[in-house]
Structures are given as C-alpha cells and as structure tokens.
Amino acid sequence: MYCFAEFTFIPDTACLNTASEQVRLRNKVALLLAYFLQHPNEVISKDRLLSELWQHGDFREASLTQSIRELRAALGDDAKTPRFIETIPQRGYRWICPLKLTSKSHHSKSANASKQNIFASTKKLIFMGLCGLVAMSIWSTTRYFEDDVTADEADSQQHIQQQVESLIVLPFSNNTGNADMAWLELGLSDMLSVDLKRANQVQIVSPAQGNLLLLEHQISWPTLPNYIRAMLEKEQIDAALVASVRLLKQQQIIDFQILFRDGRVQQGSMSFDNLAANIDRVGHQVFQLINPKQVLTSEHSQPDLSAMAIAQGMQALQTTGALDAKRFFSASLTLKPSLWAKAYLSQTLITLGQWQEAEQTLFHLVNISLEHDPYLDAFVHFLMADLMSKKGHPESNVWIAKSVTKSAQTQDAKLLASSLKLEADQHFLNMNWQAHEAVLDQIDQTFELSTAPELLADKMFYLGEPINSGLEQSPHLDLAENAKRLKKALGFYQTLNNRSQVAATQLAIAQNYGLPVEERAQALIASMQAYRVLQQPYELAVAEMYAGFYQMQLHQGDKAQVYFQSAIDKAQQLDAKNLLDWAQFYLAFAYLDQGLDQSDRGGQAGNPQKLKQAIDLLNQVLNTTSNQIIAASSRVFLGWAHTQTQDFELAHQVLAQALLDTETPAYRITHAYARYSKMYAYLLQQQYAQVLNLRLAQFTTRLEAIYVARAYAELDQFDNAITTLKTFQSQLPTQWQQADTQLLAEYQNANKGGQWLSQALEKAHSVYCETEWLVE
C-alpha cells in the first residue's frame, strides 16, 4: 500500500482511495501508477514506460498517452501545474509528490510484481464473468450470443484472457440491399462508437479511424478475421467489432462479431424495428460482452443519439456535406427532440454560415446542465469556441480555454486535438510563435500519430496547415515537411470521401509556397470549387482571400480585387469581424497595387485614382481595426503611397509609427518593411546619413541591404558598400540575386577608381513578400 497526499493506493486491487471515496483504476492506469510510485523523483522516459508496462505494438503509445490522462484525472492533477506527475519536455515524466511511510511488505514489491498481481486479479474477474455469461438472459426477441471459447477452454486459456482496454469499431456493412441505407456504414457505426466512448471505460477507435488503419495495413474491406487479428496484434488493440445490418420482416437486424486479439470470438445478433433508436442497447451489450464483470460507472440511460436521421446526418457531414446533414438533423428534431441532434444541427449551421441560429441553440445548450454527458458538454463547448473564433468575438479565447479543458476530460483524442487547433490558430494570429509551437507539440502528443496511424490524417493536416498572418510568418515554419504532411492527409481524406477536409487540405497545399506554383494554383481552384458546392461561405471567403493574396504576389491587383470584394461581402453577411478586417485591408492592398508605379517591373506607371482609393480605405481600416498587425501593415502601405506622391512628411510619419508598433520580435518582417521603406524615402530625398542611421547588424530583407549599400555609394564610401553587400550575401544567401552580383562588381570597380553611374533604385514596393515565396 502506498500513501501520498490525500490518497492511498493498493496495487493488488487497483484501488485508489481517499477518505470519502474509492476509485478502481483501469488495469493499465493502475500499472502506471504503481510504476511511478516505485520510482519517485526519477525522470522516466516514454520508451521505458512502454518497455516495462506494454507489449510491443503501435497502438501502445496512444494507450500510454490516454493512461497518463486518466491517471491525472483520477488524481485531480493538472499537467500545467502538476502536484503528482510532471511532464519533462523531450525526456518523459516524473513523480513529484512525496510518499508517506507505508507497509514495508508492499514497499518491497517490484513494479513487475504489482503488474502480475493486477493482471491475476483481472484474469480472475474475467474468468468469473465468462462463466456467468453462459447463464445470461436474452435481451430482445431475436437476440442471441455465442462464445467460441467454452468454460473448460477458458480455464485452460486463463492466462490470455485479460480485461479489454481498447476496441476498434470497424465500419458496418450494409447488407439490406437498399442503397438509401448507405448511412449505416459509417453513420450507425459512428453512433455506436460515440455511445461506447461516453461510458469512459474502454479506449475506442472510431470507424473513420479504423478505415485509416485498414489503409495503413493495406487491408481491403470487408476482410477475413485473420487479417483483422494481425492488425490488432500489430497495433496492440485488444478487440475489434465487425458488424453488418440486414432486413427481415420489417425488422433491422445487426449481426456482429467481436474478434479478440487473443483468438477468442463473441458473436451476436440483435433485432429492432429501428436500429438507430436502440443504439444505446447495442452499445451496452457490446460493453458487457467485452468486459462482462466490469460495471459501468454510471447508470446507462437512454441516450439522445436515438434517431436514424442522426446517423444519416453524421454520414452526410463527412461525405455529401453540411447541407444534406442539416436536413437529417432537422428531421431528427421533428421526430424526437434530443440534445445531441441540436448539437449536430448547430455544427451544420456553423458550416453553412447560419451563425445566428447556431449561436442561439448553442447558448441554450451551454446554459443547461450537461453533467450527465461530459462528451456532449465538451462537444458543445468546442462548437461554441469554433463559432466565436470565426466571428472574431472578443471572448473567443475564453471559449477556447473551456473547450480544451472539457475535451481533455473526455479523453477523446480527436475532440481534444480539434480544440487545441483552435488555440494554436489564436496564437498564430497573435504571432505568439512560441506558444503556437507548444500547442502543436500538445497536438502531436495527443494523437501520437508517429505510431498510431488511425489519426494520421487529422494530425498531418493540423501540423501541416500553414495559416497566414499578413506579412508575417512563423520562424518555425518548415514548408517542405508541411508539404509531405498535407499530401499524406489529402490521400487519406480522399479515400474517406471527407469532402470538407479534402477542400481544407487543398487550400493548405495552395498556401504552402514551397510547392510548385502550378500545383498550388490547381489546389486553390479545387478548394474554392469544393467550398462552393458544399455551401461553406466562411471557408470559401478564406479561400478567396488567399486567391487574392496569390494574385497580389504576381502584381495583378485587378484580379485580386475581385476575390477580396467577394470575401468582404461574405464576411459582412456572416458578421465575421476578423475576416472583414483582413478582407478590407487586402482590398486596400489591391487598390494600392494598381495605383503604385510598377513601370520598373514592366507594369503600369501608376493610377492616381486607385492610389487615392487605397489611401482612403487604409485610413478607414486604421480607424476600425483592433488588430495590431493589420494596423502596422496598413501604415507601411500608406508609407508607400505617400512616398509615391512625394508627401515625404506623411510617409515618414506613418512609417515611424509602424516601426514603433512592430518593435517586438514577433513583427520582425513588418518591422523590416517599415525600416527599408523609410530608407527608400530618405534615398529619394538624398538624406543618406538618415539611411545609415536605420541600418542594423543583421539583415532581415534584401532591400535593406541594397539601400544601405546605396547610401554608402552615394557618400563615395564604396568599401563600406562592398562590405554591406557581402554581409548580406552571407546572412541571407537565398535572397541573393544575379542583379546583386552585378551591383557588387560595379561598387568594386568604383572602389578601384573606376567610374560609377548611379542606377535607378529598386522601389520599396517592388516585392510584396521578402521571404521564400517564389513565382518562378
């Protein structure tokens, strides 16, 4: 027995006790706690825990992650401010709570002995449960259950019959002969998966995730039991549920097998006039079959996921889109009001841009007690956080924090990762790069996809999506690695026929400027077409924004203007504040592109009318936005406009404010834009000393170096001009151009007494993105 803080832990019984309650831990969770207590204050690596407590298999790392979460939940521990289990980044975990004096006999036990005792107790319970199963009464009129392992066989195989801790629910087969019942394949199996998760007793691998595992193992579906068992052994999943649905005399019959990794088989058949309406009873019986002696932690009441239309809607959400799903969920509410149907309907309304109605429903759900269903509670808070983020609501961070907390309590990796992605996006938009990377690491740990491929698509998408924030980009961005992730995610989503996520991944591929331009252009067009068909206005507006930004890099402001105006119209209809701010800012950018003198690039000589439109709209944006990066970028663009009109006083005024607004490292690119734009204005005014006063030891962009070198050359300090260019070449070799080689040769010639003819200056607005964005 171990004593620590307010707890007493008895390894032999897996019981964690306080003065007021006793909690029986899951087998693996109890083993994990015993191991920590045997090695207090040691940094224990993940590999060591897996080696000591888990057999070899890919799924075991995901099992370890969930077991850590369950143990923390049982102890009331917080990973951010731990009392018991401290996470040591890149190294492992450490038990930090002091142990109290306990019985020596128990202290002398090793972790392996504790492990054997817990396993022995579990085997005994399961054996008793299997014997009791022989006398189980039939639940419904056409229900029967058969166990391929008899009681005598069970006695001889007792050593392999351990408690089931993980179950994969594979997509159901539609054997009804009715194509209209295709919703059975994923929709009904998803309903069962959700229902089993809500019991919070067994790790559930969902049907969609199961599809990915089948793909990973190159198994065609449907398949033979021996292939499934081979997959279970490889992934260290304890059992798989395989089911099909058929019709007989107006009844819907589900025939199923539970294939255990140890070779056992449970078979059953259940008949209902409406299978979806009785999915909770199916889930209850499946749970009793896989762990016959384990009692559910709470009364298993009739769930809200009760109508066939809900299953059809869930299928439609992944395949044909939110518009079809809305019809099913609305029909479900008409037939029988349920909280889950309302939540799913809200999800479709958010997707379809019907935000006011969605917000009303979600506020209603938030304000009622959902303690009886923590999974529903977490799902509702995630939807609210997603909606508030899209709207740009000032309290969106609060909702995201609630969503993350509640999702973590469900121990559902997909829901938690979705909530964490909202948090990561907020950090990205606020250019808090360190926090952004930290949350991405949490997503990585949540999915554990390096060894758990059932969530590979979502992880690859979440980690590979390069969302934009104006002129800025994360210093941690790895475009080549992200491109690999996104292409892998796209393949999985296409196989799963998840059209919305296919479109999202295509947009992310278009945004990855490390990929060839033609490939990106095709992905962008495909993404916009898909969002139009799916009728997802917010996502379409975001895609149109990037389409306009894409055209801006090509200095085609007239084409970009069309996309930005369309995005503005959608943002206004949706009341999406952040989206509207960005769209108006970019529309002003498009006007500016058409108004600036682009003759040195073979473009127009400048359009005073468009330039005025740009100045007016940029000033309007400054008066309305609360977004600091939009404000700073707007001032940079105003500096360009006023420089072209030779209103240098105004130009320096707005550029000086832009420099003040972007002094922190997060704004390094915008700060560099503002600095070299001031340099350019000073060069035009022949104030060369002012240019040199703005120089820094470390160059961020090419134009800063070019302008500093030019100032030295104008002052006949050609040796300094040469040193400046060579320093730039060593610091930013990827930005060095052929023209720079020629310019360096001219300065070297002048330094030796040769004649130097001052060439035309490259304009500050000649390049819109001084990073790796390439159009060649």
C-alpha positions, 0 to 999 in steps of 0.5 A: 500500500502506498500513501501520498497526499490525500490518497492511498493506493493498493496495487493488488486491487487497483484501488485508489482511495481517499477518505470519502471515496474509492476509485478502481483504476483501469488495469493499465492506469493502475500499472502506471501508477504503481510504476511511478510510485516505485520510482519517485523523483526519477525522470522516466522516459516514454520508451521505458514506460512502454518497455516495462508496462506494454507489449510491443505494438503501435497502438501502445503509445496512444494507450500510454498517452490516454493512461497518463490522462486518466491517471491525472484525472483520477488524481485531480492533477493538472499537467500545467501545474502538476502536484503528482506527475510532471511532464519533462519536455523531450525526456518523459515524466516524473513523480513529484509528490512525496510518499508517506511511510507505508507497509514495508511488505508492499514497499518491497514489491517490484513494479513487475510484481504489482503488474502480475498481481493486477493482471491475476486479479483481472484474469480472475474477474474475467474468468468469473464473468465468462462463466456467468455469461453462459447463464445470461438472459436474452435481451430482445426477441431475436437476440442471441450470443455465442462464445467460441471459447467454452468454460473448460477452454477458458480455464485452460486459456486463463492466462490470455484472457485479460480485461479489454482496454481498447476496441476498434469499431470497424465500419458496418456493412450494409447488407439490406440491399437498399442503397438509401441505407448507405448511412449505416456504414459509417453513420450507425457505426459512428453512433455506436462508437460515440455511445461506447466512448461516453461510458469512459471505460474502454479506449475506442477507435472510431470507424473513420479511424479504423478505415485509416488503419485498414489503409495503413495495413493495406487491408481491403474491406470487408476482410477475413478475421485473420487479417483483422487479428494481425492488425490488432496484434500489430497495433496492440488493440485488444478487440475489434467489432465487425458488424453488418445490418440486414432486413427481415420482416420489417425488422433491422437486424445487426449481426456482429462479431467481436474478434479478440486479439487473443483468438477468442470470438463473441458473436451476436445478433440483435433485432429492432424495428429501428436500429438507430433508436436502440443504439444505446442497447447495442452499445451496452451489450457490446460493453458487457460482452467485452468486459462482462464483470466490469460495471459501468460507472454510471447508470446507462440511460437512454441516450439522445443519439436515438434517431436514424436521421442522426446517423444519416446526418453524421454520414452526410457531414463527412461525405455529401456535406453540411447541407444534406446533414442539416436536413437529417438533423432537422428531421431528427428534431421533428421526430424526437427532440434530443440534445445531441441532434441540436448539437449536430444541427448547430455544427451544420449551421456553423458550416453553412454560415447560419451563425445566428441560429447556431449561436442561439441553440448553442447558448441554450445548450451551454446554459443547461446542465450537461453533467450527465454527458461530459462528451456532449458538454465538451462537444458543445463547448468546442462548437461554441469556441469554433463559432466565436473564433470565426466571428472574431468575438472578443471572448473567443479565447475564453471559449477556447480555454473551456473547450480544451479543458472539457475535451481533455476530460473526455479523453477523446483524442480527436475532440481534444486535438480539434480544440487545441487547433483552435488555440494554436490558430489564436496564437498564430494570429497573435504571432505568439510563435512560441506558444503556437509551437507548444500547442502543436507539440500538445497536438502531436502528443495527443494523437501520437500519430508517429505510431498510431496511424488511425489519426494520421490524417487529422494530425498531418493536416493540423501540423501541416496547415500553414495559416497566414498572418499578413506579412508575417510568418512563423520562424518555425515554419518548415514548408517542405515537411508541411508539404509531405504532411498535407499530401499524406492527409489529402490521400487519406481524406480522399479515400474517406470521401471527407469532402470538407477536409479534402477542400481544407487540405487543398487550400493548405497545399495552395498556401504552402509556397514551397510547392510548385506554383502550378500545383498550388494554383490547381489546389486553390481552384479545387478548394474554392470549387469544393467550398462552393458546392458544399455551401461553406461561405466562411471557408470559401471567403478564406479561400478567396482571400488567399486567391487574392493574396496569390494574385497580389504576389504576381502584381495583378491587383485587378484580379485580386480585387475581385476575390477580396470584394467577394470575401468582404461581402461574405464576411459582412453577411456572416458578421465575421469581424476578423475576416472583414478586417483582413478582407478590407485591408487586402482590398486596400492592398489591391487598390494600392497595387494598381495605383503604385508605379510598377513601370520598373517591373514592366507594369503600369506607371501608376493610377492616381485614382486607385492610389487615392482609393487605397489611401482612403480605405487604409485610413478607414481600416486604421480607424476600425481595426483592433488588430495590431498587425493589420494596423502596422501593415496598413501604415507601411502601405500608406508609407508607400503611397505617400512616398509615391506622391512625394508627401515625404512628411506623411510617409515618414510619419506613418512609417515611424509609427509602424516601426514603433508598433512592430518593435517586438520580435514577433513583427520582425518582417513588418518591422523590416518593411517599415525600416527599408521603406523609410530608407527608400524615402530618405534615398529619394530625398538624398538624406543618406546619413538618415539611411545609415542611421536605420541600418542594423547588424543583421539583415532581415530583407534584401532591400535593406541591404541594397539601400544601405549599400546605396547610401554608402555609394552615394557618400563615395564610401564604396568599401563600406558598400562592398562590405554591406553587400557581402554581409548580406550575401552571407546572412541571407544567401537565398535572397541573393540575386544575379542583379546583386552580383552585378551591383557588387562588381560595379561598387568594386570597380568604383572602389578601384577608381573606376567610374560609377553611374548611379542606377535607378533604385529598386522601389520599396514596393517592388516585392510584396513578400521578402521571404521564400515565396517564389513565382518562378 
